[in-house]
Amino acid sequence: MTNGKSIRLTQQGIPPRADLREMLRAHIASRGLSCMEAAAARRGRAMASPAALAAYRAAIRAAVRGFYGDLSAGAAAPPPLVTPVSVFAHPGFRVENVRFESWPGWEVNASVFVPAGTGPFPVVICPCGHGPKTQAPHQLPPAYFARAGYLAITFDPPMFGEKAAGNNHFNDGVRDYLIGRTSSRYFISDAIRCIDYAATRADADLSRGVAMTGVSGGGTTTTFAALLDDRIVVIGPACCVTPLADLDITQCYCGCPETHPFGRYAAGIDEVDLLCAAAPTPCMLMAGAKDPVFRIEDTRRLAELAAGFYAASGVSERFVFSVDPGDHDYPPEQARAFTRFMNRWLRGEPDRAVPELPDAAFAMLPDDELRCHPRADVNMLTLVAAEADALAAARDRSRAAVRRAAAAVAGVTGPAAAPEAEVGAPFRVWTHDWRPVMLRPAPGIELPATLLTAHAAGPRPAILHLDDAGRHRLLHRQGCLSAAMRFLGGGDRPVFNLLTVDLRGWGDTAPAMYPYEMAGWGSVDRYLAYATAALGDPIMAMRIRDALSALAWLRARPEVDQDGIVVTGCGVGAIVALHIAAIDAELAGVVAWEGLSSFRSLIAAELYPWPADAFLPNALKHYDLPDLAAAAACPVRLLGLRDGVGAAMADDETRAYREAPQVKAGSDSGAEAIVAAIHELFAERDSR
């Protein structure tokens, strides 16, 4: 500042209307809140009449079933083939360890806590949260239930205990998005398959149905499973729900992919909807007063909504909200309280005594007494890979089919219109004019861009560049983009125009870190992947539309030869560039370097360096990246492709890309190779 006045530099960028680092989160939150407001309005209308209530419950249940498709579990599924493993006796109960399949080759490692006596016993299924069944919150409740006369079944969730190998539900969960699935299916099918297993036991009484209860992720499994299996007649979710508008949307909690099925927000499935749609199923919602994630004030508001809905349904006594003084846990007090609830609603014996055992009676069992030794060679990774291969075998790879699918997956419904734009004054830098640009392709979205136009007669060919590391990275100090547009000239060689743009979430628009991303499972890319998948509009689809919008704007510039535009992209920007090649039929060419070789290679990689938001939901139902290149109506040059683990691919490993005559792929992604490829396409265009 000078004398209290702000100084505006000559080539300062266009001032944004909002903080660019908050822009994308605000956009996602605004859309998410609109979905939740619509959900709240639907709940309100449902209370108008019994018929409206029934229609509401049916709609929510149908939407939840749509998230899962066909599960290999349920009352109609064949009885499981059971492998007994071991039995251990303890005062008041015994533990039987067994294995059975939930998916082909995928085994549930079930520990069955059987009460003393001969039975038959009512059944409670106890799915675990984020931890193995050997931990206290997952082991002690079923032990208490068994002492209280219930046959209780618990099992490890993916990523924990004996289900750890190949089942990192963060890294592996996003793989399911690629094939149009939700990773929640593993958690849900295991829980429902435990009911199928219980139905085979002579000492299990399913005549009145079963109960299900769990803490954290186990509670989430409970709330979803209750809408999928009518045999679940009593539920006890613990420490697992708050309104999505709070924790997930405005607090930007990254959470887990399995809690964000594709289109969940768009379908208006709030956490309270899961509970309301379960009515008249008796529900005891449990919470910890000091829970650091599911904050009690947020959960209390949700509980009030659910209680009101149960009251409107004429079953107010079937919903109970129970708060214990602890935090994110399932302590003995909760187990006692839920046992009383089950006694009333599952046994039909509200006055039945419950054991008031001192905490010392809840001795932890040795880990070895809960081991089932399930197969490790079939896991989330291998199951998704097998489904991806089946999809590939049935895929229509015709150009027309791939182009239609690419547009549909990206949410493109017609030709892109040039967006609103603000353009700064030109600033001469040797052979080009530099102009700062702000593109506004959608409400609340601003894309900083830089336009460089050549000092040459008439419209000139142009490059549209997409870089996930920032739009100026390859301009700096005569980087390869500067060389490609022939900055500083050189003899009689033609110079080219350039538009380089930060697509949403890249460069200057990269979201600032938020508090929950301090957790080991949190990150900005995971938040973007999960939240936008729940919107039914993945962040990669948004970026593809951004790029098409930028392309439309560039074509409309008088300095640009609209038939002479080459799109370039690197890193994740290469994925966007390949989609543009398939969707837009008027390009002069596409050059992409150091991009992903295929979505299929992401599934093959146990560990990958690519961001979670690069996993484009539903893509592998229709095409893979080589299919996009083959469907392009323009020449495509691919340099230095990298596979799912980030390893550079040799020339002989790029066969899938070389089958189409317009595609050339090579391993050299150096600056000279990039510039040569771009100039080759301009030369080919001039010769046509």
C-alpha positions in Angstrom: 0.0 0.0 0.0 1.1 3.6 -0.7 -0.4 6.4 1.4 -3.1 4.0 2.4 -4.0 3.1 -1.2 -3.8 -0.4 -2.7 -1.4 -0.9 -5.6 -2.6 -2.9 -8.6 0.3 -4.4 -10.5 0.2 -4.2 -14.3 -0.4 -7.9 -14.9 -2.1 -8.9 -11.7 -4.7 -11.6 -12.2 -8.4 -10.9 -12.4 -9.7 -10.5 -8.9 -11.9 -13.4 -8.0 -15.4 -12.8 -6.6 -14.7 -15.3 -3.7 -11.7 -16.9 -2.1 -10.4 -19.4 -4.7 -9.1 -21.8 -2.1 -12.5 -22.0 -0.5 -14.5 -21.9 -3.8 -14.7 -25.6 -4.6 -15.7 -26.7 -1.1 -18.3 -24.0 -1.0 -19.6 -25.1 -4.4 -19.8 -28.8 -3.2 -21.4 -27.8 0.1 -24.0 -25.5 -1.6 -25.1 -28.4 -3.8 -25.0 -30.9 -1.0 -27.1 -28.6 1.2 -29.6 -28.2 -1.6 -30.0 -31.9 -1.7 -30.5 -32.1 2.1 -33.0 -29.3 2.0 -34.9 -31.3 -0.6 -34.7 -34.4 1.6 -36.1 -32.4 4.5 -39.0 -31.1 2.4 -39.7 -34.7 1.4 -39.7 -35.9 5.0 -42.1 -33.0 5.9 -44.5 -34.0 3.1 -44.4 -37.6 4.3 -46.0 -36.7 7.6 -49.2 -35.5 5.8 -50.9 -38.9 5.8 -50.3 -42.7 6.4 -50.2 -43.1 2.7 -47.5 -40.4 2.3 -45.5 -42.1 5.1 -45.7 -45.4 3.4 -44.7 -43.9 0.1 -41.7 -42.1 1.7 -40.4 -45.2 3.4 -40.8 -47.1 0.1 -38.9 -44.4 -1.8 -36.0 -44.4 0.6 -35.7 -48.1 0.7 -35.8 -48.3 -3.1 -33.0 -45.7 -3.3 -30.8 -47.6 -0.8 -31.4 -50.9 -2.7 -30.3 -49.1 -5.8 -26.9 -48.3 -4.2 -26.2 -52.0 -3.9 -27.8 -53.8 -6.8 -27.8 -57.6 -6.3 -26.1 -58.7 -3.0 -25.0 -62.3 -2.7 -26.7 -62.5 0.7 -30.3 -62.5 2.0 -33.2 -64.7 2.7 -33.4 -65.8 -1.0 -29.6 -66.7 -1.1 -28.5 -70.3 -0.8 -27.5 -71.3 2.8 -23.8 -70.7 3.4 -21.4 -73.6 3.4 -19.9 -73.4 6.9 -16.3 -74.3 8.0 -16.1 -74.8 11.8 -12.8 -73.6 13.1 -12.6 -73.7 16.9 -14.6 -73.6 20.2 -13.6 -71.9 23.5 -15.7 -72.1 26.7 -16.1 -69.2 29.1 -18.3 -68.6 32.2 -21.8 -68.0 30.9 -21.1 -68.5 27.2 -18.8 -70.2 24.6 -17.2 -68.8 21.4 -17.6 -70.7 18.2 -15.4 -69.6 15.3 -16.6 -70.3 11.8 -16.1 -69.3 8.2 -18.5 -68.9 5.3 -18.6 -67.0 2.1 -20.3 -63.7 1.6 -19.0 -63.2 -2.0 -17.4 -66.0 -4.1 -14.1 -66.8 -2.3 -14.6 -63.9 0.2 -15.0 -65.4 3.7 -16.7 -63.9 6.7 -14.7 -64.7 9.8 -17.5 -65.0 12.3 -17.1 -65.4 16.0 -20.4 -66.7 17.5 -20.9 -66.0 21.2 -23.3 -68.7 22.3 -25.2 -68.5 25.7 -24.9 -71.3 28.2 -27.8 -73.7 27.8 -29.5 -75.4 24.9 -31.5 -72.6 23.3 -32.9 -71.8 20.9 -31.7 -68.2 21.5 -32.7 -65.0 19.8 -30.0 -63.6 17.6 -28.2 -60.3 17.5 -25.7 -59.4 14.7 -22.8 -57.2 15.8 -20.9 -55.7 12.9 -17.6 -54.0 13.8 -16.6 -50.4 13.1 -13.1 -49.3 12.3 -11.3 -51.9 14.2 -11.1 -55.7 14.5 -13.4 -57.8 16.5 -10.6 -58.4 19.1 -11.0 -54.7 20.3 -13.1 -54.0 23.3 -15.9 -52.0 21.6 -16.5 -54.9 19.2 -15.8 -57.9 21.5 -17.3 -56.9 24.8 -20.9 -56.2 23.7 -21.5 -59.6 22.1 -20.0 -61.2 25.2 -22.5 -59.3 27.3 -25.4 -60.2 24.9 -24.5 -63.9 25.2 -24.6 -63.7 29.0 -28.0 -62.1 28.6 -29.2 -65.0 26.6 -28.6 -63.8 23.0 -26.7 -65.6 20.3 -24.4 -62.8 19.2 -22.3 -62.9 16.0 -19.4 -60.5 15.2 -16.9 -60.4 12.4 -14.0 -58.4 11.1 -14.7 -55.5 8.7 -12.5 -54.9 5.6 -9.0 -53.5 6.5 -9.0 -54.8 10.1 -8.0 -58.0 11.9 -8.0 -61.0 9.7 -9.6 -59.0 6.9 -6.7 -56.6 6.4 -4.9 -58.0 3.4 -6.1 -56.4 0.1 -9.0 -54.7 2.0 -7.8 -51.2 2.7 -11.2 -49.7 2.5 -9.8 -46.2 1.9 -7.4 -47.2 -0.9 -9.6 -50.0 -2.2 -13.0 -48.3 -1.6 -12.6 -45.8 -4.5 -11.8 -48.7 -6.9 -15.5 -49.7 -6.6 -16.5 -46.3 -7.9 -14.8 -47.1 -11.2 -17.0 -50.2 -11.8 -20.2 -48.4 -10.7 -20.4 -50.1 -7.2 -20.2 -49.0 -3.6 -17.6 -50.4 -1.3 -20.3 -50.5 1.3 -21.5 -53.7 -0.3 -18.7 -55.8 1.5 -19.8 -54.5 4.9 -23.5 -54.9 4.2 -23.3 -58.4 2.6 -21.2 -59.7 5.4 -23.7 -58.6 8.0 -26.7 -60.0 6.1 -24.8 -63.2 5.4 -24.4 -63.6 9.2 -28.2 -63.7 9.4 -28.2 -66.4 6.6 -25.7 -68.3 8.7 -27.7 -68.0 11.9 -30.7 -69.4 10.1 -28.8 -72.7 9.6 -28.3 -73.1 13.4 -30.7 -75.3 15.4 -29.9 -73.2 18.5 -30.8 -69.9 16.8 -34.4 -68.6 17.1 -35.2 -66.4 14.1 -39.0 -66.7 14.5 -39.3 -63.1 15.5 -36.4 -61.8 13.3 -33.0 -60.7 14.5 -31.4 -57.6 16.1 -28.4 -55.7 14.8 -26.2 -53.3 16.6 -22.7 -51.8 16.2 -20.6 -48.8 16.9 -19.2 -46.3 14.4 -18.9 -48.1 11.1 -20.8 -51.0 12.6 -23.6 -48.6 13.3 -23.5 -47.4 9.7 -23.7 -51.0 8.5 -26.7 -51.5 10.8 -28.6 -48.4 9.5 -28.2 -49.5 5.9 -28.8 -53.2 6.4 -32.0 -52.5 8.2 -33.5 -51.2 4.9 -32.3 -54.1 2.9 -33.4 -57.2 5.0 -36.8 -57.5 6.6 -35.4 -60.1 9.0 -33.7 -57.2 10.9 -36.5 -56.2 13.3 -34.6 -54.3 16.0 -31.6 -52.0 15.5 -29.1 -50.2 17.8 -26.7 -47.9 15.8 -24.1 -46.3 18.1 -21.9 -43.3 17.7 -22.4 -43.1 13.9 -25.0 -40.5 12.8 -25.3 -36.8 12.6 -27.1 -34.8 9.9 -25.0 -34.9 6.7 -25.4 -31.1 6.5 -23.2 -30.9 9.6 -20.4 -33.4 9.6 -20.0 -34.3 6.0 -21.1 -31.2 4.1 -20.4 -28.0 6.2 -17.7 -29.5 8.4 -16.1 -31.3 5.4 -15.4 -34.5 7.2 -13.6 -36.8 4.8 -15.1 -40.0 6.2 -15.0 -43.2 4.2 -16.0 -44.1 0.6 -18.5 -46.7 1.8 -20.5 -44.0 3.5 -20.8 -42.1 0.2 -22.5 -44.4 -2.3 -22.6 -42.8 -5.8 -25.6 -40.4 -5.9 -26.4 -40.5 -2.2 -26.8 -36.8 -1.8 -28.6 -36.5 -5.1 -31.1 -39.1 -3.9 -31.6 -37.1 -0.7 -30.6 -39.9 1.7 -29.6 -38.1 4.8 -28.7 -40.1 7.9 -32.0 -39.3 9.5 -33.7 -40.7 6.4 -32.1 -44.1 7.1 -33.7 -44.1 10.6 -37.0 -42.7 9.5 -37.4 -45.2 6.7 -36.7 -48.0 9.1 -39.8 -47.1 11.1 -41.7 -48.9 12.5 -38.6 -51.0 13.2 -37.7 -50.5 16.9 -34.5 -48.3 17.0 -32.3 -47.4 20.0 -29.9 -44.7 18.8 -26.9 -44.5 21.0 -24.3 -41.7 21.3 -21.4 -40.7 23.5 -21.7 -37.3 25.1 -18.0 -36.6 24.4 -17.8 -38.2 20.9 -15.1 -36.1 19.1 -16.5 -36.7 15.6 -20.2 -37.4 15.9 -20.8 -34.4 18.1 -23.6 -34.8 20.6 -25.3 -31.5 19.7 -25.6 -32.6 16.1 -26.7 -36.1 16.9 -29.3 -34.8 19.3 -30.9 -32.7 16.6 -31.0 -35.8 14.3 -32.6 -37.8 17.2 -35.3 -35.2 17.6 -36.2 -35.5 13.9 -36.3 -39.3 14.0 -38.4 -39.2 17.2 -40.8 -36.9 15.5 -41.1 -39.2 12.5 -41.7 -42.3 14.7 -44.4 -40.3 16.5 -46.0 -39.3 13.3 -45.9 -43.0 12.3 -47.8 -43.8 15.5 -44.9 -45.8 17.1 -43.2 -43.2 19.2 -42.3 -45.8 21.9 -40.2 -47.7 19.3 -37.6 -45.0 19.1 -35.2 -44.3 22.0 -32.2 -42.0 22.1 -29.6 -43.1 24.7 -26.6 -41.0 25.6 -23.8 -42.3 27.7 -21.1 -40.1 29.3 -18.3 -41.5 27.2 -16.9 -40.7 23.8 -16.7 -42.8 20.6 -17.2 -46.3 22.1 -19.7 -49.0 22.9 -19.3 -49.4 26.7 -21.0 -52.0 28.9 -23.7 -49.4 29.9 -24.8 -49.3 26.2 -24.8 -53.1 25.9 -27.0 -53.3 29.0 -29.4 -50.6 27.7 -29.7 -52.2 24.3 -30.3 -55.6 25.9 -33.3 -54.2 27.7 -34.5 -52.8 24.4 -34.1 -56.2 22.7 -35.9 -57.9 25.5 -38.9 -55.7 24.9 -39.0 -55.7 21.1 -37.3 -58.9 20.1 -38.2 -61.3 22.9 -41.4 -59.6 23.8 -40.3 -59.8 27.5 -39.9 -56.2 28.6 -39.6 -57.2 32.3 -36.9 -59.8 31.7 -33.9 -59.2 34.0 -30.5 -58.3 32.5 -27.2 -59.3 34.1 -25.7 -56.4 36.0 -22.2 -57.7 35.7 -19.4 -55.5 37.1 -17.0 -54.2 34.4 -14.3 -56.6 35.7 -16.5 -59.5 34.4 -15.9 -58.2 30.9 -12.5 -59.8 30.5 -11.0 -59.5 27.1 -10.4 -62.8 25.3 -7.1 -63.7 23.9 -6.9 -62.7 20.2 -6.2 -66.4 19.2 -9.6 -67.4 20.6 -11.3 -65.2 17.9 -9.3 -66.3 14.9 -11.0 -67.9 12.0 -8.2 -67.9 9.4 -10.2 -66.7 6.4 -8.8 -66.7 2.9 -6.7 -63.7 2.1 -6.3 -64.3 -1.7 -9.8 -63.0 -2.4 -10.3 -59.5 -1.2 -11.8 -56.1 -2.3 -8.9 -55.6 -4.7 -9.3 -59.0 -6.5 -13.1 -58.9 -6.5 -13.1 -55.4 -8.2 -10.5 -56.6 -10.7 -12.6 -59.6 -11.7 -15.7 -57.4 -12.2 -13.6 -54.9 -14.2 -12.4 -57.7 -16.5 -15.9 -59.0 -16.9 -17.1 -55.5 -17.9 -14.2 -55.1 -20.3 -15.1 -58.4 -22.0 -18.6 -57.2 -22.6 -17.8 -53.6 -23.6 -18.9 -52.0 -26.8 -15.7 -50.4 -28.1 -17.2 -48.8 -31.2 -16.2 -45.2 -31.5 -19.8 -44.0 -31.3 -20.5 -46.0 -28.2 -17.4 -44.8 -26.4 -18.1 -41.2 -27.3 -21.6 -41.4 -26.0 -20.5 -43.1 -22.8 -17.7 -40.5 -22.2 -20.1 -37.7 -22.5 -22.6 -39.4 -20.3 -20.1 -40.2 -17.5 -18.9 -36.6 -17.6 -22.4 -35.3 -17.5 -22.2 -33.6 -20.9 -25.6 -33.2 -22.4 -24.8 -31.1 -25.4 -22.2 -28.7 -27.0 -20.4 -26.6 -24.4 -21.2 -22.9 -24.4 -18.6 -20.3 -24.0 -18.7 -19.3 -20.3 -18.9 -15.8 -18.8 -15.3 -14.5 -18.8 -13.4 -11.5 -17.6 -10.2 -10.6 -19.5 -7.5 -8.3 -18.5 -5.6 -5.8 -20.8 -2.9 -7.3 -23.0 0.7 -7.0 -21.9 3.3 -7.4 -24.6 6.0 -10.0 -23.8 8.2 -10.2 -26.9 6.3 -12.3 -29.4 3.0 -12.6 -27.5 0.4 -10.6 -25.6 -0.3 -11.9 -22.1 -3.8 -11.6 -20.7 -5.1 -12.7 -17.4 -8.5 -14.4 -17.7 -11.2 -15.5 -15.3 -13.6 -18.1 -16.7 -16.9 -18.6 -14.9 -18.4 -21.8 -16.3 -20.9 -22.5 -13.5 -22.5 -20.7 -10.6 -19.9 -20.2 -7.9 -17.0 -21.5 -10.0 -14.1 -19.4 -11.2 -11.2 -20.7 -13.2 -8.1 -18.6 -13.4 -6.5 -18.8 -16.8 -3.8 -17.2 -18.9 -4.2 -16.3 -22.5 -1.1 -15.7 -24.7 -1.8 -14.6 -28.3 0.8 -14.3 -31.0 1.8 -11.1 -32.7 1.0 -12.4 -36.1 -1.4 -11.6 -38.9 -4.8 -13.3 -38.8 -6.1 -16.0 -36.5 -3.4 -18.4 -35.3 -3.7 -22.1 -34.1 -3.8 -22.5 -30.4 -3.0 -24.8 -27.5 -5.4 -25.5 -24.6 -3.3 -26.8 -21.7 -4.6 -28.7 -18.6 -2.2 -29.3 -15.7 -3.1 -30.6 -12.3 0.1 -29.0 -10.9 -0.9 -25.5 -12.0 -1.4 -23.6 -15.2 2.0 -21.7 -15.2 4.3 -24.6 -14.2 5.4 -25.3 -17.8 5.6 -21.6 -18.9 8.2 -20.7 -16.3 11.7 -20.0 -17.7 10.9 -21.1 -21.2 9.4 -24.4 -20.2 8.0 -26.8 -22.8 4.7 -24.8 -23.2 6.7 -21.7 -24.0 8.7 -23.6 -26.5 5.6 -25.2 -28.0 4.0 -21.9 -28.7 7.4 -20.6 -30.0 7.7 -17.9 -27.5 10.5 -15.5 -28.6 10.0 -16.7 -32.1 12.8 -17.9 -34.3 13.2 -17.2 -38.0 10.1 -17.6 -40.1 8.6 -20.3 -38.0 5.0 -19.8 -37.1 4.0 -18.9 -33.5 1.0 -20.2 -31.7 -1.6 -19.0 -29.2 -2.0 -20.6 -25.8 -4.7 -20.8 -23.1 -3.7 -22.5 -19.9 -6.3 -22.9 -17.3 -6.6 -24.1 -13.7 -9.6 -26.5 -13.7 -11.5 -26.5 -10.4 -9.4 -27.8 -7.6 -6.1 -27.3 -9.4 -3.5 -24.6 -9.3 -4.8 -21.4 -7.7 -8.1 -23.1 -6.9 -6.6 -26.0 -4.9 -8.7 -26.2 -1.7 -7.1 -25.2 1.5 -6.6 -27.9 4.1 -9.4 -28.3 6.7 -9.2 -29.6 10.2 -10.5 -33.2 9.7 -7.8 -33.7 7.1 -5.3 -33.9 9.9 -6.5 -37.5 10.4 -4.5 -40.2 8.8 -7.4 -41.2 6.6 -8.2 -37.7 5.6 -7.0 -35.7 2.6 -8.4 -33.1 0.2 -8.4 -35.5 -2.7 -10.4 -38.1 -0.7 -12.9 -35.5 0.4 -13.3 -34.3 -3.2 -13.7 -37.9 -4.5 -16.3 -39.0 -1.8 -18.3 -35.8 -1.6 -18.7 -35.4 -5.3 -19.5 -39.1 -5.9 -22.3 -38.6 -3.4 -23.5 -35.7 -5.4 -23.7 -38.0 -8.4 -21.4 -35.5 -10.2 -17.8 -36.6 -9.7 -15.1 -33.9 -9.5 -13.4 -35.4 -12.6 -16.6 -35.0 -14.5 -16.8 -31.4 -13.4 -13.2 -30.8 -14.7 -14.0 -32.4 -18.0 -16.9 -30.0 -18.4 -14.7 -27.1 -17.3 -12.2 -28.0 -20.0 -14.9 -28.2 -22.7 -16.2 -24.8 -21.5 -12.7 -23.4 -21.8 -12.3 -24.9 -25.2 -15.6 -23.2 -26.3 -14.3 -19.9 -25.0 -11.0 -20.3 -26.8 -12.7 -21.1 -30.1 -14.7 -17.9 -29.9 -11.6 -15.7 -29.6 -10.9 -13.7 -32.8 -7.2 -14.3 -32.5 -7.7 -18.1 -32.7 -8.1 -20.4 -35.7 -11.0 -22.4 -34.3 -10.1 -25.4 -36.5 -6.5 -25.4 -35.3 -6.7 -26.2 -31.6 -4.6 -28.8 -29.9 -5.5 -29.9 -26.4 -2.6 -30.8 -24.1 -2.6 -32.3 -20.7 -0.2 -33.8 -18.2 -0.6 -35.9 -15.0 -4.3 -36.1 -14.1 -4.8 -33.4 -16.8 -4.0 -36.1 -19.3 -7.2 -38.0 -18.2 -9.2 -34.9 -18.9 -7.5 -34.4 -22.2 -8.4 -37.9 -23.4 -12.0 -37.3 -22.5 -12.0 -34.1 -24.5 -10.5 -36.0 -27.5 -13.4 -38.5 -27.4 -16.2 -36.0 -26.8 -15.2 -33.1 -29.1 -14.9 -34.0 -32.8 -13.3 -30.7 -34.0 -9.9 -30.8 -32.4 -6.7 -30.6 -34.4 -5.1 -33.1 -32.0 -4.4 -34.1 -28.4 -1.0 -34.5 -26.7 -0.9 -36.0 -23.2 2.1 -36.9 -21.2 2.9 -38.6 -17.9 -0.8 -39.5 -17.7 -2.4 -42.6 -16.3 -2.2 -45.6 -18.7 -5.6 -47.0 -17.8 -8.2 -47.0 -15.0 -7.7 -50.8 -15.0 -4.1 -50.3 -13.8 -5.4 -48.4 -10.8 -7.3 -51.5 -9.8 -4.2 -53.7 -10.2 -2.1 -51.4 -8.0 -2.2 -52.3 -4.3 -0.7 -48.9 -3.6 -0.9 -46.0 -6.0 0.4 -42.4 -6.1 -2.6 -41.1 -8.0 -5.2 -39.0 -6.1 -8.5 -40.5 -5.1 -10.3 -38.0 -7.2 -8.8 -39.5 -10.3 -11.0 -42.6 -9.9 -13.8 -41.6 -12.2 -17.0 -43.3 -11.1 -18.8 -45.6 -13.6 -16.1 -45.2 -16.2 -15.1 -48.9 -16.4 -18.8 -49.8 -17.0 -18.3 -48.3 -20.5 -14.7 -47.7 -21.4 -11.1 -47.4 -20.3 -8.6 -44.7 -21.3 -7.2 -46.6 -24.3 -10.8 -46.8 -25.6 -11.0 -43.0 -25.4 -7.9 -42.5 -27.5 -9.1 -45.0 -30.0 -12.5 -43.2 -30.2 -10.9 -39.8 -30.9 -11.7 -38.1 -34.2 -8.3 -36.4 -34.2 -4.6 -37.5 -33.9 -3.6 -38.4 -30.4 0.0 -38.5 -29.1 0.7 -40.1 -25.7 4.1 -39.7 -24.1 5.5 -41.4 -21.0 2.4 -43.1 -19.8 2.4 -44.2 -16.2 0.6 -47.2 -14.7 -1.3 -47.5 -11.5 1.8 -47.6 -9.3 3.2 -44.6 -11.1 5.9 -46.6 -13.0 6.8 -45.3 -16.5 5.6 -47.7 -19.2 8.0 -48.9 -21.9 7.0 -48.6 -25.6 6.2 -52.3 -25.8 3.7 -51.9 -22.9 1.5 -49.4 -24.7 0.0 -51.9 -27.2 -3.5 -51.0 -26.3 -3.0 -47.5 -27.5 -1.3 -48.3 -30.8 -4.1 -50.3 -32.2 -5.9 -47.2 -33.5 -4.3 -45.6 -36.5 -4.6 -42.0 -35.2 -2.8 -42.9 -31.9 0.9 -42.9 -31.3 2.4 -43.7 -27.9 6.0 -43.5 -26.8 8.0 -43.6 -23.6 9.9 -40.3 -24.0 8.1 -37.5 -22.1 11.0 -35.0 -22.1 10.5 -31.4 -23.1 11.8 -31.9 -26.7 9.5 -34.9 -27.3 6.5 -32.9 -26.0 7.2 -29.9 -28.2 7.9 -32.1 -31.2 4.6 -33.9 -30.8 2.6 -30.7 -30.6 4.3 -29.2 -33.6 3.8 -32.5 -35.5 0.0 -32.2 -35.0 0.0 -28.6 -36.1 1.9 -29.6 -39.3 -0.5 -32.5 -39.9 -3.4 -30.1 -39.5 -1.9 -27.7 -42.1 -1.4 -30.6 -44.5 -5.0 -31.8 -44.4 
